[in-house]
Amino acid sequence: MTLPEIQQSLETTINGYITALDRYTDEQFAAKPSEETWSLAQMYEHLYLATTYFFLANAKRCTEKRKGQEGGELNEHGHNLFKYNSFPPMKLRPPAEVQAPEPVGRTRDEYRRLFPQLIQSMEAIQEAVAADDGTYKALQPAFGWLTARQWCHVGEMHLRHHLRQQKELEAWLATKL
C-alpha cells in the first residue's frame, strides 16, 4: 500500500469505530463476556494506546533516527503480514514478557474525542514518513525490523484486525438484550 492508501484506510477504519460508539449504551460498552475477554471500552483503549504510543511513535522514531538501527530485516511473520496486508485471522496474544497490563476503558464520549486525534497524528507525520529513505528501522517484537512507513502500515492493519473482535463483542451483546 502507498502512504496515502494507508492513511485513507486508517481514516475509514477509525471513522467506523467512531460511528459504532452510537450503537452501544454505556453499560454495553463496559460489559465483559468473561474475565479473560475485554469489553468494547478496553478494546478501544488498547487501539488508542497502541496506535499512539507504539505504532505511530515508532514510525516517528524511525524518521528521527532514534531508538532503532540502520538496517534489519522482517522475520517470516513480518513478511506474511505485508504479503497478505493483514494480521492473521485469529486471536493473538503477545508473549508474557512484552504483554501490557489489561487496559482500563474510558467513556464513549472520550473516544469520540480521542479517535479523531489518531487520524490527526497520522497526518502530522505523513510528510516525514514520505521523505524517509527506509534505511533506519525499529524492532517490532513479532515481525522484525520495520521502517517508518511499515510502522504506519502495521498500525493500520492492527486497527482492522480488531474489527473481528468488535463483531464478536457485538454478537455477544445482542444475546444479552
MIDOPA-555767 format. One line per 2 residues: number of its first residue (from 1); their letters; for each residue x negated, y, z of C-alpha. Coordinates in nm, 4 decimals. Layout:
BEGIN
NUM	A	X,Y,Z ~ ... .
***
This chain:
BEGIN
1	MT	0.0000,0.0000,0.0000 ~ -0.1113,0.3539,-0.0635 .
3	LP	-0.1241,0.6013,0.2221 ~ 0.1928,0.7827,0.1016 .
5	EI	0.3710,0.4447,0.0796 ~ 0.2584,0.3601,0.4338 .
7	QQ	0.3871,0.6991,0.5541 ~ 0.7217,0.6520,0.3780 .
9	SL	0.7705,0.3018,0.5182 ~ 0.6750,0.4197,0.8679 .
11	ET	0.9271,0.7059,0.8437 ~ 1.2030,0.4759,0.7179 .
13	TI	1.1440,0.2244,0.9951 ~ 1.1209,0.4853,1.2701 .
15	NG	1.4338,0.6629,1.1465 ~ 1.6109,0.3256,1.1585 .
17	YI	1.5067,0.2840,1.5213 ~ 1.6320,0.6364,1.5991 .
19	TA	1.9686,0.5719,1.4288 ~ 2.0045,0.2413,1.6159 .
21	LD	1.9943,0.4229,1.9501 ~ 2.3551,0.5296,1.8912 .
23	RY	2.4679,0.1656,1.8750 ~ 2.3831,0.0962,2.2388 .
25	TD	2.5179,0.2049,2.5722 ~ 2.2628,0.2939,2.8388 .
27	EQ	2.3406,-0.0366,3.0107 ~ 2.2888,-0.2369,2.6906 .
29	FA	1.9638,-0.0549,2.6194 ~ 1.8236,-0.1557,2.9598 .
31	AK	1.9650,-0.5126,2.9694 ~ 1.7222,-0.8068,2.9606 .
33	PS	1.8257,-1.1516,2.8351 ~ 1.5756,-1.3117,3.0749 .
35	EE	1.2818,-1.2279,3.2978 ~ 1.0412,-1.3213,3.0164 .
37	TW	1.2180,-1.1163,2.7485 ~ 1.2019,-0.7407,2.7037 .
39	SL	1.5017,-0.5128,2.6939 ~ 1.5503,-0.2828,2.3972 .
41	AQ	1.4172,0.0006,2.6150 ~ 1.0990,-0.1947,2.6841 .
43	MY	1.0595,-0.2761,2.3145 ~ 1.0962,0.0931,2.2237 .
45	EH	0.8387,0.1839,2.4881 ~ 0.5991,-0.0764,2.3512 .
47	LY	0.6435,0.0606,1.9984 ~ 0.5881,0.4186,2.1101 .
49	LA	0.2779,0.3408,2.3179 ~ 0.1211,0.1002,2.0672 .
51	TT	0.1756,0.3336,1.7722 ~ 0.0476,0.6409,1.9571 .
53	YF	-0.2343,0.5077,2.1714 ~ -0.3529,0.2059,1.9734 .
55	FL	-0.2825,0.2184,1.6011 ~ -0.2914,0.5918,1.5271 .
57	AN	-0.5545,0.6593,1.7945 ~ -0.7886,0.4055,1.6346 .
59	AK	-0.7210,0.5475,1.2879 ~ -0.8235,0.8879,1.4212 .
61	RC	-1.1319,0.7420,1.5902 ~ -1.2410,0.5951,1.2580 .
63	TE	-1.2061,0.9322,1.0832 ~ -1.4126,1.0873,1.3637 .
65	KR	-1.6657,0.8009,1.3504 ~ -1.6439,0.7185,1.7210 .
67	KG	-1.5801,0.4054,1.9301 ~ -1.6446,0.1741,1.6362 .
69	QE	-1.9210,0.0962,1.3910 ~ -2.0304,0.1192,1.0306 .
71	GG	-1.9092,-0.1929,0.8530 ~ -1.7468,-0.5069,0.9815 .
73	EL	-1.5009,-0.7473,0.8261 ~ -1.1448,-0.8624,0.8665 .
75	NE	-1.1018,-1.2124,1.0046 ~ -0.8701,-1.4729,0.8492 .
77	HG	-0.5670,-1.3322,1.0336 ~ -0.6520,-0.9824,0.9134 .
79	HN	-0.6838,-1.0970,0.5514 ~ -0.3444,-1.2691,0.5743 .
81	LF	-0.1864,-0.9625,0.7311 ~ -0.2784,-0.7474,0.4316 .
83	KY	-0.2181,-1.0244,0.1788 ~ 0.1451,-1.0548,0.2913 .
85	NS	0.1858,-0.6890,0.4017 ~ 0.3430,-0.8204,0.7193 .
87	FP	0.2840,-0.9758,1.0568 ~ 0.3727,-1.3469,1.0639 .
89	PM	0.7474,-1.4057,1.1172 ~ 0.7010,-1.5371,1.4694 .
91	KL	0.6739,-1.4169,1.8264 ~ 0.3187,-1.3139,1.9047 .
93	RP	0.1593,-1.2854,2.2451 ~ -0.1833,-1.1317,2.2914 .
95	PA	-0.4395,-1.3208,2.4985 ~ -0.4057,-1.2546,2.8719 .
97	EV	-0.7340,-1.0593,2.8842 ~ -0.6012,-0.7908,2.6451 .
99	QA	-0.2358,-0.8042,2.7429 ~ -0.0921,-0.4737,2.8639 .
101	PE	0.1379,-0.4557,3.1651 ~ 0.5084,-0.5015,3.0964 .
103	PV	0.6400,-0.1732,2.9534 ~ 0.8801,0.0402,3.1536 .
105	GR	1.1546,0.1675,2.9267 ~ 1.2844,0.5222,2.9170 .
107	TR	1.6279,0.6559,2.8257 ~ 1.7724,0.6576,2.4757 .
109	DE	1.7569,1.0386,2.4768 ~ 1.3849,1.0282,2.5476 .
111	YR	1.3259,0.8014,2.2478 ~ 1.5379,1.0316,2.0300 .
113	RL	1.2764,1.2948,2.1163 ~ 0.9646,1.0746,2.1142 .
115	FP	1.0125,0.8705,1.7954 ~ 1.0116,1.1704,1.5582 .
117	QL	0.6752,1.2575,1.7167 ~ 0.5382,0.9285,1.5790 .
119	IQ	0.6168,1.0489,1.2265 ~ 0.4534,1.3839,1.3010 .
121	SM	0.1454,1.2112,1.4466 ~ 0.1037,1.0053,1.1309 .
123	EA	0.1472,1.3155,0.9165 ~ -0.1113,1.5003,1.1272 .
125	IQ	-0.3879,1.2501,1.0494 ~ -0.2961,1.1809,0.6850 .
127	EA	-0.5433,1.4268,0.5361 ~ -0.8337,1.2929,0.7427 .
129	VA	-0.7382,0.9315,0.6680 ~ -0.7080,1.0065,0.2953 .
131	AD	-1.0554,1.1663,0.2991 ~ -1.2099,0.8793,0.4993 .
133	DG	-1.4543,0.6693,0.2946 ~ -1.3643,0.3477,0.4805 .
135	TY	-1.7140,0.2632,0.5984 ~ -1.6534,0.3310,0.9677 .
137	KA	-1.4326,0.0741,1.1397 ~ -1.2834,-0.0051,1.4787 .
139	LQ	-1.2229,-0.3546,1.6098 ~ -0.8672,-0.4873,1.6265 .
141	PA	-0.8963,-0.7968,1.8506 ~ -0.6596,-1.0154,1.6481 .
143	FG	-0.7510,-0.9048,1.2948 ~ -1.1141,-0.7916,1.2894 .
145	WL	-1.2703,-0.4606,1.1868 ~ -1.0243,-0.2087,1.0398 .
147	TA	-1.0709,0.1190,0.8533 ~ -0.8648,0.4281,0.9344 .
149	RQ	-0.6186,0.3523,0.6518 ~ -0.5889,-0.0098,0.7635 .
151	WC	-0.5128,0.1017,1.1201 ~ -0.2269,0.3164,0.9856 .
153	HV	-0.1036,0.0258,0.7732 ~ -0.1162,-0.2243,1.0616 .
155	GE	0.0728,0.0251,1.2794 ~ 0.3424,0.0485,1.0133 .
157	MH	0.3582,-0.3334,0.9849 ~ 0.3817,-0.3590,1.3644 .
159	LR	0.6882,-0.1331,1.3652 ~ 0.8540,-0.3522,1.1011 .
161	HH	0.7545,-0.6697,1.2879 ~ 0.9668,-0.5660,1.5868 .
163	LR	1.2810,-0.5285,1.3743 ~ 1.3292,-0.9038,1.4187 .
165	QQ	1.3132,-0.8664,1.7963 ~ 1.5622,-0.5804,1.7754 .
167	KE	1.8055,-0.8021,1.5795 ~ 1.7669,-1.0838,1.8323 .
169	LE	1.8389,-0.8493,2.1214 ~ 2.1385,-0.7007,1.9394 .
171	AW	2.2752,-1.0510,1.8733 ~ 2.2347,-1.1353,2.2434 .
173	LA	2.4127,-0.8123,2.3389 ~ 2.7016,-0.8991,2.1036 .
175	TK	2.7625,-1.2184,2.3046 ~ 2.7821,-1.0123,2.6260 .
177	L	3.0594,-0.7751,2.5090 .
***
